Amino acid sequence: MTPTVFLDMNETLLDLSALDGLFMAAFGDPGARKQWFNLVLQLALTQTVLGEYHDFTALGGAALTALGEARGQDVPQQFHAELATGMRMLPAHPDTREGLEILRAGGARLVCLTNNPQAVLDAQLENAGFADLVDGAVSVDPGRMLKPGRAAYEYGLSRTGAHAHESWLLAAHGWDITGAKAAGLHTAFVERPGQAQNPLMRADISGPLPTVARALIGRLGGQA
């Protein structure tokens, strides 16, 4: 059976630093973007632990409100819409296409697996310039469980007909790697600035994306 490599989107394949200008204009600090996304992830993890579901776009809006409160600044009225548009228009990292081409050439089936709602995911693929390299695009939203909840990965497996022991997750987040490993998948950590693995549950492979892609294909016995 063709091995499936599930691909995380935000920060792994797509460059969120493209939003820094928006945050600079709204808050006078491009670093507010990192603070915002950390709040998004914090809210997602908290609600997942509690067993309460909110989609990722709703969490993004809630995190923006929290950001304004934490910084003691008003969030401009139009900023929610501007940020939503920016998330759909994120560019790929410079090495994304190279890494995906290596995986495709090595015989892997590539499927995006993201917390983003499907409409956001579809727009990101259309605008980021690598839709031609992926074989599927799955939002976990219909399963009503965000990554790193185990059911999110199980939902991806069921949607694609893949089996955990033959599948991989490729991601730049330690929490995503941890969730996938708990669900029985092999894992590959993509090193991005500011990201770190969970020292208690490290990925099977780690490194820059093209390096990870070659190592992953090597594990499958392919050539790249």
C-alpha positions as CSV (number, residue, x, y, z in Angstrom):
1,M,0.0,0.0,0.0
2,T,1.3,3.5,-0.9
3,P,2.4,5.2,2.4
4,T,0.5,8.3,3.4
5,V,2.4,11.4,4.7
6,F,0.0,13.7,6.5
7,L,1.1,17.4,6.2
8,D,0.5,20.0,8.8
9,M,-0.1,23.5,7.2
10,N,0.3,26.5,9.5
11,E,4.0,27.1,10.2
12,T,5.1,23.8,8.8
13,L,4.4,24.4,5.1
14,L,3.0,28.0,5.3
15,D,4.9,31.1,6.6
16,L,2.9,32.9,9.3
17,S,5.5,35.7,9.4
18,A,3.7,37.1,6.3
19,L,1.1,38.4,8.9
20,D,3.7,40.4,10.8
21,G,2.9,43.6,8.9
22,L,-0.8,43.3,9.8
23,F,0.1,43.0,13.5
24,M,2.6,45.8,13.2
25,A,-0.1,48.1,11.8
26,A,-2.7,47.1,14.5
27,F,-0.5,46.8,17.6
28,G,2.8,48.6,16.7
29,D,4.7,45.4,17.2
30,P,5.2,42.6,14.7
31,G,6.0,40.2,17.6
32,A,2.3,40.4,18.4
33,R,1.7,37.8,15.7
34,K,3.6,35.2,17.6
35,Q,1.9,36.1,20.8
36,W,-1.5,35.7,19.0
37,F,-0.8,32.3,17.5
38,N,0.5,31.0,20.8
39,L,-2.8,32.1,22.3
40,V,-4.6,30.3,19.5
41,L,-2.8,27.1,20.3
42,Q,-3.2,27.6,24.0
43,L,-7.0,27.9,23.6
44,A,-7.1,24.9,21.2
45,L,-5.3,22.7,23.7
46,T,-7.4,23.9,26.6
47,Q,-10.7,23.3,24.9
48,T,-9.5,19.9,23.6
49,V,-8.5,18.8,27.1
50,L,-11.9,19.9,28.3
51,G,-13.7,18.1,25.5
52,E,-15.3,21.2,24.3
53,Y,-15.1,21.9,20.5
54,H,-14.7,25.3,18.8
55,D,-13.4,25.5,15.3
56,F,-10.0,27.0,14.6
57,T,-11.3,30.2,13.1
58,A,-13.5,30.8,16.2
59,L,-10.4,30.2,18.4
60,G,-8.4,32.6,16.3
61,G,-11.0,35.3,16.9
62,A,-11.1,34.5,20.6
63,A,-7.3,34.6,20.8
64,L,-7.3,38.0,19.1
65,T,-9.6,39.4,21.8
66,A,-7.3,37.8,24.4
67,L,-4.3,39.4,22.8
68,G,-5.9,42.9,23.0
69,E,-6.7,42.3,26.7
70,A,-3.2,41.0,27.5
71,R,-1.6,44.0,25.8
72,G,-4.0,46.6,27.0
73,Q,-4.8,47.6,23.5
74,D,-8.0,47.9,21.5
75,V,-8.2,45.5,18.5
76,P,-9.1,47.6,15.4
77,Q,-12.7,46.7,14.3
78,Q,-11.6,45.6,10.8
79,F,-8.7,43.5,12.0
80,H,-10.6,40.3,12.4
81,A,-11.5,40.4,8.7
82,E,-8.0,41.4,7.6
83,L,-6.5,38.6,9.6
84,A,-9.0,36.0,8.2
85,T,-8.0,37.1,4.7
86,G,-4.3,37.0,5.6
87,M,-4.6,33.4,6.9
88,R,-6.1,32.3,3.6
89,M,-3.3,34.0,1.6
90,L,-0.2,32.7,3.5
91,P,2.8,32.0,1.3
92,A,4.7,28.7,1.4
93,H,8.1,28.6,3.1
94,P,10.9,28.8,0.5
95,D,11.7,25.1,0.9
96,T,8.2,23.8,1.0
97,R,7.9,22.9,-2.7
98,E,11.3,21.2,-2.8
99,G,10.4,19.1,0.2
100,L,7.1,18.0,-1.2
101,E,8.6,17.2,-4.6
102,I,11.1,14.9,-2.9
103,L,8.3,13.1,-1.1
104,R,6.2,12.7,-4.2
105,A,9.2,11.5,-6.2
106,G,9.8,8.9,-3.5
107,G,6.3,7.5,-3.9
108,A,4.5,8.9,-0.9
109,R,0.9,10.0,-1.0
110,L,0.6,13.5,0.4
111,V,-2.4,14.6,2.4
112,C,-2.8,17.9,4.2
113,L,-4.2,17.4,7.7
114,T,-5.0,20.6,9.5
115,N,-7.1,22.2,12.2
116,N,-8.1,24.9,9.8
117,P,-11.7,24.7,8.5
118,Q,-12.0,23.2,5.0
119,A,-12.8,26.5,3.4
120,V,-9.6,28.0,4.8
121,L,-7.5,25.0,3.9
122,D,-8.8,25.0,0.3
123,A,-8.0,28.7,0.0
124,Q,-4.5,28.2,1.4
125,L,-3.8,25.5,-1.1
126,E,-5.1,27.5,-4.0
127,N,-2.9,30.5,-3.0
128,A,0.3,28.9,-1.7
129,G,1.4,27.3,-5.0
130,F,1.7,23.6,-4.2
131,A,-1.8,22.2,-4.6
132,D,-0.5,20.2,-7.6
133,L,1.8,18.2,-5.3
134,V,-0.8,17.0,-2.8
135,D,-3.3,14.1,-3.2
136,G,-5.8,15.2,-0.6
137,A,-6.7,17.9,1.9
138,V,-8.5,17.1,5.1
139,S,-9.7,19.4,7.8
140,V,-10.3,17.8,11.1
141,D,-13.3,20.1,11.7
142,P,-16.1,17.7,10.7
143,G,-14.7,15.2,13.3
144,R,-15.0,17.9,16.0
145,M,-11.7,17.1,17.5
146,L,-8.6,19.3,17.0
147,K,-5.1,18.0,16.8
148,P,-3.4,16.9,19.0
149,G,-6.4,15.0,20.2
150,R,-6.0,11.3,19.1
151,A,-9.4,11.3,17.4
152,A,-8.2,14.0,15.0
153,Y,-5.5,11.8,13.5
154,E,-7.9,8.8,13.5
155,Y,-10.4,11.0,11.5
156,G,-7.7,11.7,9.0
157,L,-6.9,8.0,8.7
158,S,-10.5,7.1,8.2
159,R,-11.1,9.8,5.6
160,T,-8.1,8.6,3.5
161,G,-8.3,4.9,4.1
162,A,-4.8,4.9,5.5
163,H,-3.4,2.8,8.3
164,A,-1.6,4.4,11.2
165,H,1.4,2.0,11.1
166,E,2.0,2.8,7.4
167,S,1.5,6.5,7.8
168,W,3.5,9.6,8.8
169,L,2.8,13.0,10.2
170,L,5.1,15.8,9.1
171,A,4.9,18.9,11.4
172,A,6.8,21.7,12.9
173,H,5.1,21.5,16.3
174,G,6.1,19.2,19.2
175,W,2.5,18.9,20.3
176,D,1.4,17.7,16.9
177,I,4.2,15.2,16.7
178,T,3.2,13.9,20.2
179,G,-0.5,13.5,19.2
180,A,0.3,11.6,16.1
181,K,2.7,9.3,17.8
182,A,0.0,8.6,20.4
183,A,-2.3,7.7,17.5
184,G,0.3,5.2,16.2
185,L,1.7,7.2,13.3
186,H,5.4,7.6,12.4
187,T,6.5,11.2,12.7
188,A,8.8,13.7,11.1
189,F,9.6,17.0,12.8
190,V,10.4,20.0,10.5
191,E,12.7,22.5,12.2
192,R,11.4,26.0,11.9
193,P,12.6,29.1,13.8
194,G,11.2,29.2,17.3
195,Q,9.8,25.7,17.3
196,A,11.0,22.8,19.5
197,Q,10.2,19.1,20.0
198,N,8.5,17.6,23.0
199,P,11.6,16.1,24.8
200,L,9.3,13.4,26.3
201,M,8.2,12.1,22.9
202,R,10.5,13.0,20.0
203,A,9.8,12.4,16.3
204,D,11.3,9.6,14.4
205,I,13.0,12.0,12.0
206,S,13.9,15.7,12.4
207,G,15.7,18.4,10.5
208,P,15.0,21.0,7.7
209,L,12.2,20.0,5.4
210,P,14.2,18.8,2.4
211,T,16.4,16.7,4.8
212,V,13.4,15.3,6.6
213,A,11.8,14.4,3.2
214,R,14.9,12.5,2.0
215,A,15.2,10.7,5.3
216,L,11.5,9.8,5.3
217,I,11.8,8.4,1.8
218,G,14.9,6.5,2.9
219,R,12.8,4.8,5.6
220,L,10.3,3.8,2.9
221,G,13.1,2.3,0.8
222,G,12.7,4.8,-2.0
223,Q,15.1,7.0,-3.8
224,A,15.1,10.8,-3.9
